[in-house]
Amino acid sequence: MKFQIDKYWILIVFILFFTLVGYSQENQKIENIIISHPEMRSTSGVFIHFIEKGNYTFKILKGTETVFSKELAEVKQISFKIDFSDFNIGLYQIIIRDKNDNLLYDKQILKE
């Protein structure tokens, strides 16, 4: 009888593990993001490679104010330039969201 209980526990753990692995892979939407000058000192190239083609929004915020926004329609990968020389000194937040407004990327950068 003890052997059967252990077998069921192993089965339950196995199912939970693969459910969680599948769930985490399903929610991963960005494969790679590169910002050539993340310190925001000059014009920077931004390269984003998404897992799947779709509609996304790229924003840079300073506090609650949007200082840069780019709609990315039906893209799987994209590159573009941002001129950070016009940005004032301070803390900025880079955010990428999908079409359902789910947060995919959130990083803070300090411009000195």
DSSP file (Angstrom, degrees, kcal/mol; ACC not computed):
  #  RESIDUE AA STRUCTURE BP1 BP2  ACC     N-H-->O    O-->H-N    N-H-->O    O-->H-N    TCO  KAPPA ALPHA  PHI   PSI    X-CA   Y-CA   Z-CA
    1    1 A M     >        0   0    0      0, 0.0     4,-1.7     0, 0.0     3,-0.2   0.000 360.0 360.0 360.0 -40.1    0.0    0.0    0.0
    2    2 A K  H  >  +     0   0    0      1,-0.2     4,-2.1     2,-0.2     5,-0.2   0.873 360.0  57.4 -61.3 -36.2    2.8    2.4    0.8
    3    3 A F  H  > S+     0   0    0      1,-0.2     4,-2.0     2,-0.2    -1,-0.2   0.887 104.9  50.7 -62.0 -39.8    4.3    1.9   -2.7
    4    4 A Q  H  > S+     0   0    0     -3,-0.2     4,-2.1     2,-0.2    -1,-0.2   0.875 108.2  51.7 -67.8 -37.7    1.0    3.0   -4.3
    5    5 A I  H  X S+     0   0    0     -4,-1.7     4,-2.3     2,-0.2    -2,-0.2   0.927 110.8  48.4 -63.9 -43.9    0.9    6.2   -2.2
    6    6 A D  H  X S+     0   0    0     -4,-2.1     4,-2.3     1,-0.2    -2,-0.2   0.894 109.5  53.3 -62.7 -39.4    4.4    7.1   -3.2
    7    7 A K  H  X S+     0   0    0     -4,-2.0     4,-2.0     1,-0.2    -1,-0.2   0.897 109.6  47.8 -63.1 -41.0    3.6    6.4   -6.8
    8    8 A Y  H  X S+     0   0    0     -4,-2.1     4,-2.6     2,-0.2    -1,-0.2   0.891 110.3  51.7 -68.3 -39.1    0.6    8.8   -6.7
    9    9 A W  H  X S+     0   0    0     -4,-2.3     4,-2.7     2,-0.2     5,-0.2   0.912 109.3  50.3 -63.2 -40.9    2.7   11.5   -5.0
   10   10 A I  H  X S+     0   0    0     -4,-2.3     4,-2.4     1,-0.2    -1,-0.2   0.913 111.2  49.1 -62.4 -41.8    5.3   11.2   -7.7
   11   11 A L  H  X S+     0   0    0     -4,-2.0     4,-2.4     2,-0.2    -2,-0.2   0.909 111.4  49.0 -63.1 -43.9    2.6   11.5  -10.4
   12   12 A I  H  X S+     0   0    0     -4,-2.6     4,-2.4     2,-0.2    -2,-0.2   0.929 113.2  46.5 -62.7 -46.1    1.1   14.6   -8.7
   13   13 A V  H  X S+     0   0    0     -4,-2.7     4,-2.6     1,-0.2    -2,-0.2   0.907 111.7  52.3 -63.3 -41.6    4.5   16.3   -8.4
   14   14 A F  H  X S+     0   0    0     -4,-2.4     4,-2.1    -5,-0.2    -2,-0.2   0.919 111.1  46.3 -59.6 -46.7    5.3   15.4  -12.0
   15   15 A I  H  X S+     0   0    0     -4,-2.4     4,-1.8     1,-0.2    -2,-0.2   0.918 113.4  48.6 -64.8 -44.8    2.0   17.0  -13.3
   16   16 A L  H  X S+     0   0    0     -4,-2.4     4,-2.4     2,-0.2    -2,-0.2   0.907 109.9  52.8 -62.4 -42.1    2.5   20.1  -11.2
   17   17 A F  H  X S+     0   0    0     -4,-2.6     4,-2.3     1,-0.2    -2,-0.2   0.948 112.5  42.5 -60.0 -50.6    6.1   20.6  -12.4
   18   18 A F  H  X S+     0   0    0     -4,-2.1     4,-2.1     1,-0.2    -1,-0.2   0.788 111.5  55.9 -71.4 -26.2    5.2   20.4  -16.1
   19   19 A T  H  X S+     0   0    0     -4,-1.8     4,-2.1    -5,-0.2    -1,-0.2   0.928 110.8  44.6 -66.5 -44.6    2.2   22.6  -15.6
   20   20 A L  H  X S+     0   0    0     -4,-2.4     4,-2.4     2,-0.2    -2,-0.2   0.892 112.9  50.6 -66.9 -40.2    4.3   25.3  -14.0
   21   21 A V  H  X S+     0   0    0     -4,-2.3     4,-2.0     1,-0.2    -1,-0.2   0.931 112.6  46.7 -63.7 -44.9    7.1   25.0  -16.7
   22   22 A G  H  X S+     0   0    0     -4,-2.1     4,-1.8     1,-0.2    -2,-0.2   0.888 112.2  51.1 -63.0 -39.7    4.5   25.2  -19.5
   23   23 A Y  H  X S+     0   0    0     -4,-2.1     4,-1.6     1,-0.2    -2,-0.2   0.914 109.9  48.4 -65.8 -43.4    2.8   28.2  -17.8
   24   24 A S  H  X S+     0   0    0     -4,-2.4     4,-0.7     1,-0.2    -1,-0.2   0.880 112.4  48.4 -68.0 -36.4    6.1   30.1  -17.4
   25   25 A Q  H  < S+     0   0    0     -4,-2.0     3,-0.4     1,-0.2    -1,-0.2   0.852 108.1  55.7 -70.1 -33.1    7.1   29.5  -21.0
   26   26 A E  H  < S+     0   0    0     -4,-1.8    -1,-0.2     1,-0.2    -2,-0.2   0.864 108.8  46.8 -65.8 -35.9    3.6   30.7  -22.2
   27   27 A N  H  < S+     0   0    0     -4,-1.6     2,-0.6    -5,-0.1    -1,-0.2   0.567  88.3  98.2 -85.3  -9.0    4.0   34.0  -20.4
   28   28 A Q     <  +     0   0    0     -4,-0.7     3,-0.1    -3,-0.4    76,-0.1  -0.707  39.0 157.8 -80.7 120.2    7.5   34.7  -21.7
   29   29 A K        +     0   0    0     -2,-0.6    22,-2.7    75,-0.1     2,-0.5   0.551  51.4  68.8-120.5 -13.6    7.1   37.0  -24.7
   30   30 A I  E     +A   50   0A   0     20,-0.3    20,-0.3    74,-0.2    -1,-0.1  -0.941  46.9 178.3-113.9 122.8   10.6   38.7  -25.0
   31   31 A E  E    S-     0   0A   0     18,-2.5     2,-0.3    -2,-0.5    19,-0.2   0.854  72.0  -5.2 -85.7 -38.6   13.5   36.6  -26.1
   32   32 A N  E     -A   49   0A   0     17,-2.0    17,-3.3     2,-0.0     2,-0.4  -0.983  52.7-173.3-158.0 140.8   16.1   39.4  -26.1
   33   33 A I  E     -A   48   0A   0     -2,-0.3     2,-0.4    15,-0.2    15,-0.2  -0.985   9.9-177.3-137.4 130.0   16.3   43.1  -25.7
   34   34 A I  E     -A   47   0A   0     13,-3.1    13,-3.1    -2,-0.4     2,-0.5  -0.993  10.5-171.4-128.7 129.0   19.5   45.2  -26.3
   35   35 A I  E     -A   46   0A   0     -2,-0.4    11,-0.2    11,-0.2    -2,-0.0  -0.981  16.8-150.3-117.4 117.0   19.9   48.9  -25.7
   36   36 A S  S    S+     0   0    0      9,-2.9    -1,-0.1    -2,-0.5    10,-0.1   0.789  91.9  25.7 -65.1 -29.9   23.3   49.9  -27.1
   37   37 A H    >   +     0   0    0      8,-0.3     3,-2.4     1,-0.1    -1,-0.3  -0.625  68.1 169.8-129.2  75.3   23.8   52.8  -24.6
   38   38 A P  T 3  S+     0   0    0      0, 0.0    -1,-0.1     0, 0.0    -2,-0.1   0.677  74.0  69.1 -63.8 -14.8   21.8   51.9  -21.5
   39   39 A E  T 3  S-     0   0    0     -3,-0.1    73,-0.4    70,-0.1    -3,-0.0   0.505 104.4-130.8 -80.1  -2.2   23.4   54.7  -19.6
   40   40 A M    <   +     0   0    0     -3,-2.4    47,-0.1    71,-0.1     4,-0.1   0.831  64.2 133.0  63.3  37.9   21.4   57.1  -21.9
   41   41 A R  S    S-     0   0    0     -4,-0.2     2,-0.2     2,-0.1    -1,-0.1   0.711  70.6  -4.6 -91.4 -21.5   24.3   59.3  -22.8
   42   42 A S  S    S-     0   0    0     -5,-0.2    42,-1.1    40,-0.1     2,-0.3  -0.728 104.9 -37.3-149.1-165.6   23.9   59.5  -26.5
   43   43 A T  E     - B   0  83A   0     40,-0.2     2,-0.4    -2,-0.2    40,-0.3  -0.536  65.5-159.2 -67.1 132.2   21.8   58.2  -29.4
   44   44 A S  E     - B   0  82A   0     38,-3.2    38,-2.4    -2,-0.3     2,-0.4  -0.915  15.6-135.3-122.6 142.0   21.0   54.6  -28.6
   45   45 A G  E     - B   0  81A   0     -2,-0.4    -9,-2.9    36,-0.2     2,-0.5  -0.789  19.1-158.2 -90.1 136.8   20.0   51.7  -30.7
   46   46 A V  E     -AB  35  80A   0     34,-3.2    34,-1.9    -2,-0.4     2,-0.5  -0.972   9.5-176.2-116.7 127.2   17.2   49.5  -29.3
   47   47 A F  E     -AB  34  79A   0    -13,-3.1   -13,-3.1    -2,-0.5     2,-0.4  -0.990   2.4-179.6-124.2 126.5   16.8   45.9  -30.5
   48   48 A I  E     -AB  33  78A   0     30,-2.6    30,-2.2    -2,-0.5     2,-0.5  -0.991   9.1-169.3-127.4 129.6   14.0   43.8  -29.3
   49   49 A H  E     -AB  32  77A   0    -17,-3.3   -18,-2.5    -2,-0.4   -17,-2.0  -0.964  13.7-160.3-118.8 114.0   13.4   40.2  -30.3
   50   50 A F  E     -A   30   0A   0     26,-3.5   -20,-0.3    -2,-0.5     3,-0.1  -0.554  23.9-128.0 -90.6 155.8   10.0   38.8  -29.3
   51   51 A I  E    S+     0   0A   0    -22,-2.7     2,-0.3    -2,-0.2   -21,-0.1   0.896  94.1  20.4 -67.1 -41.3    9.1   35.1  -29.0
   52   52 A E  E    S-     0   0A   0    -23,-0.5     2,-0.2    23,-0.1    -1,-0.2  -0.940  89.3-100.0-132.4 153.1    6.0   35.6  -31.1
   53   53 A K  E     +     0   0A   0     -2,-0.3     2,-0.3    21,-0.1    23,-0.3  -0.470  66.2 114.6 -68.9 137.0    4.8   38.2  -33.7
   54   54 A G  E     - B   0  75A   0     21,-2.0    21,-2.6    -2,-0.2     2,-0.5  -0.969  64.7 -64.0-176.5-169.9    2.3   40.6  -32.2
   55   55 A N  E     +     0   0A   0     -2,-0.3    44,-0.9    19,-0.2     2,-0.3  -0.896  52.3 167.8-104.8 128.3    1.4   44.2  -31.2
   56   56 A Y  E     -CB  98  72A   0     16,-2.9    16,-3.3    -2,-0.5     2,-0.4  -0.885  27.8-136.6-136.4 163.6    3.5   45.8  -28.4
   57   57 A T  E     -CB  97  71A   0     40,-2.4    40,-2.1    -2,-0.3     2,-0.5  -0.995  11.1-162.8-126.2 129.1    4.1   49.2  -26.8
   58   58 A F  E     +CB  96  70A   0     12,-2.7    12,-2.6    -2,-0.4     2,-0.3  -0.953  20.1 172.3-109.8 124.3    7.5   50.5  -25.9
   59   59 A K  E     -CB  95  69A   0     36,-2.8    36,-2.8    -2,-0.5     2,-0.5  -0.973  26.8-156.6-134.9 148.8    7.6   53.4  -23.5
   60   60 A I  E     -CB  94  68A   0      8,-2.8     7,-2.7    -2,-0.3     8,-1.5  -0.995  23.2-170.7-119.8 124.7   10.1   55.4  -21.5
   61   61 A L  E     -CB  93  66A   0     32,-2.8    32,-2.6    -2,-0.5     2,-0.5  -0.849  22.6-160.7-114.9 148.6    8.6   57.2  -18.5
   62   62 A K  E >  S- B   0  65A   0      3,-2.8     3,-1.7    -2,-0.3     2,-0.5  -0.929  80.6 -45.0-122.8 104.5   10.0   59.8  -16.1
   63   63 A G  T 3  S-     0   0    0     -2,-0.5    30,-0.1    28,-0.4    -2,-0.0  -0.644 123.4 -28.5  69.0-121.7    7.8   59.5  -13.0
   64   64 A T  T 3  S+     0   0    0     -2,-0.5     2,-0.4    -3,-0.1    -1,-0.3   0.440 118.0 101.5-102.0  -2.2    4.3   59.3  -14.5
   65   65 A E  E <   -B   62   0A   0     -3,-1.7    -3,-2.8     1,-0.0     2,-0.6  -0.705  69.3-135.6 -88.2 129.3    5.2   61.4  -17.6
   66   66 A T  E     +B   61   0A   0     -2,-0.4    -5,-0.2    -5,-0.2     3,-0.1  -0.744  26.4 173.5 -82.0 119.6    5.8   59.5  -20.9
   67   67 A V  E    S+     0   0A   0     -7,-2.7     2,-0.3    -2,-0.6    -6,-0.2   0.624  70.2  17.1-101.9 -18.0    8.9   60.9  -22.6
   68   68 A F  E     +B   60   0A   0     -8,-1.5    -8,-2.8    14,-0.0     2,-0.3  -0.959  65.2 174.2-153.5 136.4    9.1   58.4  -25.4
   69   69 A S  E     -B   59   0A   0     -2,-0.3     2,-0.4   -10,-0.2   -10,-0.2  -0.996   4.1-179.8-145.1 138.4    6.5   56.0  -26.8
   70   70 A K  E     -B   58   0A   0    -12,-2.6   -12,-2.7    -2,-0.3     2,-0.5  -0.970  19.2-144.1-141.8 123.9    6.5   53.7  -29.8
   71   71 A E  E     -B   57   0A   0     -2,-0.4     2,-0.7   -14,-0.2   -14,-0.2  -0.744  12.9-157.3 -84.5 129.8    3.7   51.4  -31.0
   72   72 A L  E     -B   56   0A   0    -16,-3.3   -16,-2.9    -2,-0.5     2,-0.5  -0.905  11.6-164.9-112.6 103.2    5.1   48.2  -32.4
   73   73 A A  E     -     0   0A   0     -2,-0.7   -18,-0.2   -18,-0.2    -2,-0.0  -0.787  63.4 -20.0 -99.9 125.8    2.5   46.6  -34.8
   74   74 A E  E    S+     0   0A   0     -2,-0.5     2,-0.3     1,-0.2    -1,-0.2   0.899  94.0 148.7  49.8  53.9    2.7   43.0  -35.9
   75   75 A V  E     +B   54   0A   0    -21,-2.6   -21,-2.0    -3,-0.4    -1,-0.2  -0.867  38.8 180.0-116.6 150.7    6.5   42.7  -35.2
   76   76 A K  E    S+     0   0A   0      1,-0.5   -26,-3.5    -2,-0.3     2,-0.3   0.608  85.8   7.5-110.1 -35.2    8.6   39.7  -34.1
   77   77 A Q  E    S+B   49   0A   0    -28,-0.2    -1,-0.5     2,-0.0     2,-0.3  -0.994  70.8 172.0-144.8 149.8   11.8   41.7  -34.0
   78   78 A I  E     -B   48   0A   0    -30,-2.2   -30,-2.6    -2,-0.3     2,-0.4  -0.995  14.0-163.3-153.2 150.0   12.5   45.4  -34.4
   79   79 A S  E     +B   47   0A   0     -2,-0.3     2,-0.3   -32,-0.2   -32,-0.2  -0.998  19.9 155.5-136.2 143.0   15.3   47.9  -34.0
   80   80 A F  E     -B   46   0A   0    -34,-1.9   -34,-3.2    -2,-0.4     2,-0.3  -0.955  34.0-110.6-155.4 169.6   15.1   51.7  -33.8
   81   81 A K  E     -B   45   0A   0     -2,-0.3     2,-0.4   -36,-0.2   -36,-0.2  -0.830  18.5-166.5-112.0 147.0   17.0   54.7  -32.4
   82   82 A I  E     -B   44   0A   0    -38,-2.4   -38,-3.2    -2,-0.3     2,-1.0  -1.000  17.6-140.3-129.6 131.6   16.4   57.0  -29.5
   83   83 A D  E >   +B   43   0A   0     -2,-0.4     3,-0.7   -40,-0.3   -40,-0.2  -0.802  22.1 176.9 -92.6 101.3   18.2   60.3  -28.9
   84   84 A F  G >   +     0   0    0    -42,-1.1     3,-1.5    -2,-1.0    -1,-0.2   0.532  61.5  88.7 -81.2  -6.6   18.8   60.4  -25.2
   85   85 A S  G 3  S+     0   0    0      1,-0.3    -1,-0.2    -3,-0.1   -42,-0.1   0.771  85.4  54.4 -65.7 -23.4   20.7   63.7  -25.4
   86   86 A D  G <  S+     0   0    0     -3,-0.7    -1,-0.3     2,-0.1     2,-0.2   0.587  87.8 101.2 -83.4  -9.6   17.5   65.6  -25.0
   87   87 A F  S <  S-     0   0    0     -3,-1.5     3,-0.1   -47,-0.1     2,-0.0  -0.557  72.5-126.6 -79.1 137.4   16.5   63.8  -21.8
   88   88 A N        -     0   0    0     -2,-0.2    23,-0.1     1,-0.1     2,-0.1  -0.313  37.9 -82.9 -74.0 163.6   17.1   65.6  -18.5
   89   89 A I  S    S+     0   0    0     23,-0.1     2,-0.3    21,-0.1    23,-0.2  -0.438  84.3  82.8 -64.7 139.5   19.1   64.0  -15.7
   90   90 A G  E    S- D   0 111A   0     21,-1.9    21,-3.1    -2,-0.1     2,-0.5  -0.931  80.4 -48.7 154.0-175.5   17.0   61.7  -13.6
   91   91 A L  E     - D   0 110A   0     -2,-0.3   -28,-0.4    19,-0.2     2,-0.3  -0.791  50.5-173.6 -94.7 126.1   15.5   58.2  -13.1
   92   92 A Y  E     - D   0 109A   0     17,-3.2    17,-2.8    -2,-0.5     2,-0.4  -0.826  13.5-145.7-118.7 157.1   13.7   56.8  -16.2
   93   93 A Q  E     -CD  61 108A   0    -32,-2.6   -32,-2.8    -2,-0.3     2,-0.5  -0.989   4.5-153.4-127.4 126.1   11.7   53.6  -16.6
   94   94 A I  E     -CD  60 107A   0     13,-3.4    13,-2.2    -2,-0.4     2,-0.4  -0.876  21.0-179.1 -99.8 126.7   11.6   51.5  -19.7
   95   95 A I  E     -CD  59 106A   0    -36,-2.8   -36,-2.8    -2,-0.5     2,-0.4  -0.981  15.7-170.5-130.3 136.2    8.4   49.5  -20.1
   96   96 A I  E     +CD  58 105A   0      9,-2.1     8,-3.1    -2,-0.4     9,-1.6  -0.998  13.6 179.1-124.4 129.7    7.2   47.1  -22.8
   97   97 A R  E     -CD  57 103A   0    -40,-2.1   -40,-2.4    -2,-0.4     6,-0.2  -0.904  21.5-128.0-125.6 154.1    3.6   45.9  -22.8
   98   98 A D  E >   -C   56   0A   0      4,-1.8     3,-2.1    -2,-0.3   -42,-0.2  -0.328  43.9 -86.7 -90.8-177.9    1.7   43.5  -25.1
   99   99 A K  T 3  S+     0   0    0    -44,-0.9   -43,-0.1     1,-0.3    -1,-0.1   0.721 129.3  56.0 -65.1 -20.5   -1.7   44.3  -26.8
  100  100 A N  T 3  S-     0   0    0      2,-0.1    -1,-0.3     0, 0.0     3,-0.1   0.264 119.9-109.9 -92.4  11.5   -3.6   43.1  -23.7
  101  101 A D    <   +     0   0    0     -3,-2.1     2,-0.3     1,-0.2    -2,-0.1   0.695  65.9 153.8  67.7  22.1   -1.6   45.6  -21.5
  102  102 A N        -     0   0    0      1,-0.1    -4,-1.8     2,-0.0     2,-0.4  -0.666  49.6-116.1 -79.2 135.4    0.4   42.8  -19.8
  103  103 A L  E     +D   97   0A   0     -2,-0.3    -6,-0.2    -6,-0.2     3,-0.1  -0.601  41.6 165.6 -75.3 122.9    3.8   44.0  -18.5
  104  104 A L  E     +     0   0A   0     -8,-3.1     2,-0.3    -2,-0.4    -7,-0.2   0.690  65.9  17.9-107.7 -28.7    6.6   42.2  -20.4
  105  105 A Y  E     +D   96   0A   0     -9,-1.6    -9,-2.1     2,-0.0    -1,-0.4  -0.988  57.0 171.5-150.8 134.2    9.6   44.3  -19.5
  106  106 A D  E     +D   95   0A   0     -2,-0.3     2,-0.4   -11,-0.2   -11,-0.2  -0.902  12.2 157.3-148.7 113.2   10.3   46.9  -16.8
  107  107 A K  E     -D   94   0A   0    -13,-2.2   -13,-3.4    -2,-0.3     2,-0.4  -1.000  28.6-141.6-141.7 137.9   13.7   48.3  -16.1
  108  108 A Q  E     -D   93   0A   0     -2,-0.4     2,-0.4   -15,-0.2   -15,-0.2  -0.818  17.5-172.0-100.0 139.1   14.8   51.6  -14.4
  109  109 A I  E     -D   92   0A   0    -17,-2.8   -17,-3.2    -2,-0.4     2,-0.6  -0.996  14.9-142.9-131.4 134.2   17.8   53.5  -15.7
  110  110 A L  E     -D   91   0A   0     -2,-0.4     2,-0.6   -19,-0.2   -19,-0.2  -0.862   9.7-154.9 -98.3 122.2   19.4   56.5  -14.1
  111  111 A K  E      D   90   0A   0    -21,-3.1   -21,-1.9    -2,-0.6   -71,-0.1  -0.872 360.0 360.0 -95.8 122.4   20.7   59.3  -16.5
  112  112 A E              0   0    0     -2,-0.6   -23,-0.1   -73,-0.4    -1,-0.1   0.406 360.0 360.0-103.5 360.0   23.5   61.2  -14.8
